[in-house]
Amino acid sequence: MIEVKDLTKHFGNFKALDNLNLHVKEGSVYGLLGPNGAGKTTLIKHLIGIYHQDSGSVQVQGEPVYENPSIKSSIGYISDDLYFFSQYTIDEMAKFYASIYPRWCWERYELLKQVFPIDSKRRVTRLSKGMQKQVAFWLSICTIPRLMILDEPVDGLDPVMRKKVWNLLLQDVAEHQTTVLVSSHNLRELEDVCDHVGILYNGKIVVERELDNIKSDIHKLQLAFSGEIPSELLSDEEVLHTSQNGSVLLMIVKGDRNRLLSKVQQTNPVILDLLPLTLEEIFIYELGGMGYDIQNITI
Ligand SMILES: Nc1ncnc2c1ncn2[C@@H]1O[C@H](COP(=O)(O)OP(=O)(O)OP(=O)(O)O)[C@@H](O)[C@H]1O
């Protein structure tokens, strides 16, 4: 659905995207993660055809997006800075959307009045920030997008509304093979909905994998030994993090689960626990391995 190859973008002398590659399969929910300033919004603006790349290619459904109205009309986009015409009511905005999105569905629009409890005769810019976000989802979902791109999407929505919106989106993924690309710092939420994740760092995608696959490749080991910690412990493995609390050693290690377990067992630990990692931990340790560390600074 999305194929980005060697995408580079400069702002003046600053290289915001650096030979970036990204692949998103149709019908998947792809979580785009990355620290502040990594380039997520810049990438998204290429995917929706606002920016033109300096070099490389950006394709959606096999076609370039920039200056391609037919592809653009199949993409729904929700960002944190929403735009509505200042005098328009929700109904008037709906008519405007219906005039530019060929797949617009009035039946959905009416049905969704049960989900979004806002009087459609109200002027959108007079609504609260969270209500405006609801309107953005309401309208976008009625365009029946083939690709939905969400930049910090549920910020400002209350927890019940967040759940409702995700249910609607995931229903479209299941029934219409809609593809969703979502950029968010709320990793707990992404963990529940995404099947693929890409981590963007310094203008490049540094990790792109199926979520289950990443989780089965990074492990948290809790160990304790009766004597000294063996010096050869996992010395030839990719250890992302080690810390010690009293006699308990915590290690985050990449690699095959069974191989790691058998290597550790050979060192005769008195405690050996293999614990699941959260997406937040994967993010922190993957980037920690690349020099983006949490530093303990005391002030
Ligand atoms: N129009 C612009 N002009 C100059 N620099 C820009 C412009 N837009 C973005 N940048 C720079 O490009 C880099 C990437 O910005 P971008 O907004 O894509 O990051 P982000 O990953 O979305 O960050 P955040 O998580 O903080 O929203 C930043 O260093 C930013 O200052």
The ligand as a Tripos MOL2 file, in Angstrom:
@<TRIPOS>MOLECULE
LIG
   31    33     1     0     0
SMALL
NO_CHARGES

@<TRIPOS>ATOM
      1 N1          9.1500   23.5230    7.7180 N.pl3     1 LIG1
      2 C1         10.2790   23.2470    8.3450 C.ar      1 LIG1
      3 N2         11.3530   24.0500    8.2630 N.ar      1 LIG1
      4 C2         12.5150   23.7450    8.8870 C.ar      1 LIG1
      5 N3         12.7080   22.6490    9.6440 N.ar      1 LIG1
      6 C3         11.6690   21.8130    9.7850 C.ar      1 LIG1
      7 C4         10.4000   22.0590    9.1620 C.ar      1 LIG1
      8 N4          9.5690   21.0390    9.4810 N.ar      1 LIG1
      9 C5         10.2600   20.2110   10.2810 C.ar      1 LIG1
     10 N5         11.5260   20.6660   10.4500 N.ar      1 LIG1
     11 C6         12.5870   20.0270   11.2280 C.3       1 LIG1
     12 O1         12.6710   18.6660   10.8070 O.3       1 LIG1
     13 C7         12.8710   17.8030   11.9200 C.3       1 LIG1
     14 C8         11.7660   16.7540   11.9560 C.3       1 LIG1
     15 O2         10.5470   17.4080   12.3290 O.3       1 LIG1
     16 P1          9.1770   16.6170   12.4240 P.3       1 LIG1
     17 O3          8.1070   17.5880   12.7480 O.co2     1 LIG1
     18 O4          9.0080   15.7810   11.2070 O.co2     1 LIG1
     19 O5          9.4720   15.6610   13.6770 O.3       1 LIG1
     20 P2          8.5110   14.6470   14.4670 P.3       1 LIG1
     21 O6          9.1870   13.3190   14.4530 O.co2     1 LIG1
     22 O7          7.1270   14.7180   13.9010 O.co2     1 LIG1
     23 O8          8.5730   15.2410   15.9300 O.3       1 LIG1
     24 P3          7.4900   15.2800   17.1480 P.3       1 LIG1
     25 O9          7.4260   13.8890   17.7110 O.co2     1 LIG1
     26 O10         8.1400   16.2230   18.0910 O.co2     1 LIG1
     27 O11         6.1900   15.7750   16.5970 O.co2     1 LIG1
     28 C9         12.9350   18.6900   13.1630 C.3       1 LIG1
     29 O12        14.2850   18.9390   13.4580 O.3       1 LIG1
     30 C10        12.2510   19.9690   12.7060 C.3       1 LIG1
     31 O13        12.7690   21.1000   13.3670 O.3       1 LIG1
@<TRIPOS>BOND
     1     1     2 1
     2     2     3 ar
     3     2     7 ar
     4     3     4 ar
     5     4     5 ar
     6     5     6 ar
     7     6     7 ar
     8     6    10 ar
     9     7     8 ar
    10     8     9 ar
    11     9    10 ar
    12    10    11 1
    13    11    12 1
    14    11    30 1
    15    12    13 1
    16    13    14 1
    17    13    28 1
    18    14    15 1
    19    15    16 1
    20    16    17 2
    21    16    18 1
    22    16    19 1
    23    19    20 1
    24    20    21 2
    25    20    22 1
    26    20    23 1
    27    23    24 1
    28    24    25 2
    29    24    26 1
    30    24    27 1
    31    28    29 1
    32    28    30 1
    33    30    31 1
@<TRIPOS>SUBSTRUCTURE
     1 LIG1         1 GROUP 0 **** ****
